[in-house]
Structure formats: structure tokens, C-alpha cells
């Protein structure tokens, strides 16, 4: 099987951005090499383009690594949102 190489990126005009913070307590803790995870916090994102296509994703800090907070994620979303609508990322 061969794949065609894509040599340029195209931007998709974003018409709508919705987001909602979440906090989930795990039913069973997860043990990792860096510690125990008992809950997960983050932000669910939904983007919709001008054709009505939607994509859903997640942006979550990793607390065990000290890599930010949900509030940091929300600030980043707020700061990046204008460039999403103009295609100037």
C-alpha cells in the first residue's frame, strides 16, 4: 500500500469553539511510575468548521508532573481562540 504525501497544510475555517472543564474521580486508582492517579481534570473541546464538521478533543494537564492546572488550560484556550477563527495559528 502506498500513501500520497501531503506537502502543504491547509487551514479550516473554524465557526464555533465550545469548551467545558471536567473533573472525574476514578473508580480505581491508577498506579504509575510517577505516583498514583485518583482523579482526572481537564477541558473537553468541541470545534466546528464552517461546513458543520465537528471535532471533539481533550486538553488536560498532568498533575503528577506539575504541568499546569485546568485554569492554565482555560487561559490558553482563551488566548488561542481568536487565531482559530482567523486561521492564523
Secondary structure as GFF3:
##gff-version 3
##sequence-region A 1 89
A	DSSP	beta_strand	14	32	.	.	.	ID=ss1
A	DSSP	beta_strand	35	49	.	.	.	ID=ss2
A	DSSP	beta_strand	54	59	.	.	.	ID=ss3
A	DSSP	three_ten_helix	63	65	.	.	.	ID=ss4
A	DSSP	alpha_helix	70	86	.	.	.	ID=ss5
###
